[in-house]
């Protein structure tokens, strides 16, 4: 069974959502996402370009 689209959306943040959450430009949002995904890769997690786990983003940015 496929996960609910709304539940899936809430787990991963896109560049537009990162821009809105952090109130930054698109290039800064992409850079932040790359840094967070690299941290996750270094810890052994699988990552996807253009997406970052929402919970990790909020944790690392102090929210």
C-alpha positions as a Markdown table, in Angstrom:
| # | Residue | x | y | z |
|---|---|---|---|---|
| 1 | Unk | 0.0 | 0.0 | 0.0 |
| 2 | Unk | 1.4 | 3.4 | -1.0 |
| 3 | Unk | 1.8 | 6.0 | 1.8 |
| 4 | Unk | -0.7 | 8.9 | 1.9 |
| 5 | Unk | 0.6 | 11.8 | -0.3 |
| 6 | Unk | 0.0 | 14.3 | 2.6 |
| 7 | Unk | 2.0 | 12.2 | 5.0 |
| 8 | Unk | 4.8 | 11.7 | 2.5 |
| 9 | Unk | 4.9 | 15.5 | 1.9 |
| 10 | Unk | 5.2 | 16.2 | 5.6 |
| 11 | Unk | 8.3 | 14.0 | 6.0 |
| 12 | Unk | 10.5 | 15.7 | 3.3 |
| 13 | Unk | 11.0 | 19.4 | 2.7 |
| 14 | Unk | 11.6 | 20.8 | -0.8 |
| 15 | Unk | 13.6 | 23.9 | -1.7 |
| 16 | Unk | 10.5 | 26.1 | -1.6 |
| 17 | Unk | 9.6 | 24.9 | 1.9 |
| 18 | Unk | 13.2 | 25.4 | 3.1 |
| 19 | Unk | 13.1 | 28.9 | 1.6 |
| 20 | Unk | 9.8 | 29.6 | 3.5 |
| 21 | Unk | 11.0 | 28.0 | 6.8 |
| 22 | Unk | 14.4 | 29.8 | 6.9 |
| 23 | Unk | 13.3 | 33.0 | 5.1 |
| 24 | Unk | 16.3 | 32.7 | 2.7 |
| 25 | Unk | 16.9 | 32.9 | -1.1 |
| 26 | Unk | 16.6 | 29.9 | -3.3 |
| 27 | Unk | 20.4 | 29.5 | -3.7 |
| 28 | Unk | 20.9 | 29.7 | 0.1 |
| 29 | Unk | 18.1 | 27.1 | 0.6 |
| 30 | Unk | 19.8 | 24.7 | -1.9 |
| 31 | Unk | 23.2 | 25.2 | -0.2 |
| 32 | Unk | 21.7 | 24.5 | 3.2 |
| 33 | Unk | 20.0 | 21.4 | 1.8 |
| 34 | Unk | 23.3 | 20.2 | 0.3 |
| 35 | Unk | 25.0 | 20.6 | 3.6 |
| 36 | Unk | 22.3 | 18.8 | 5.5 |
| 37 | Unk | 22.2 | 15.9 | 3.0 |
| 38 | Unk | 26.0 | 15.6 | 3.2 |
| 39 | Unk | 25.9 | 15.4 | 7.0 |
| 40 | Unk | 23.3 | 12.6 | 6.6 |
| 41 | Unk | 25.4 | 10.8 | 4.0 |
| 42 | Unk | 28.4 | 11.0 | 6.3 |
| 43 | Unk | 26.3 | 9.3 | 8.9 |
| 44 | Unk | 25.4 | 6.5 | 6.5 |
| 45 | Unk | 21.9 | 7.6 | 5.5 |
| 46 | Unk | 20.5 | 7.5 | 1.9 |
| 47 | Unk | 19.6 | 11.0 | 0.7 |
| 48 | Unk | 17.7 | 12.5 | -2.3 |
| 49 | Unk | 18.8 | 15.6 | -4.1 |
| 50 | Unk | 16.3 | 18.4 | -3.8 |
| 51 | Unk | 14.8 | 17.0 | -0.6 |
| 52 | Unk | 15.8 | 17.0 | 3.0 |
| 53 | Unk | 14.0 | 15.4 | 6.0 |
| 54 | Unk | 11.8 | 18.0 | 7.6 |
| 55 | Unk | 12.6 | 16.8 | 11.1 |
| 56 | Unk | 16.4 | 17.0 | 10.5 |
| 57 | Unk | 16.1 | 20.5 | 8.9 |
| 58 | Unk | 14.1 | 21.8 | 11.9 |
| 59 | Unk | 16.5 | 20.1 | 14.4 |
| 60 | Unk | 19.7 | 21.4 | 12.8 |
| 61 | Unk | 18.3 | 24.9 | 12.4 |
| 62 | Unk | 17.2 | 25.2 | 16.0 |
| 63 | Unk | 13.4 | 25.0 | 15.6 |
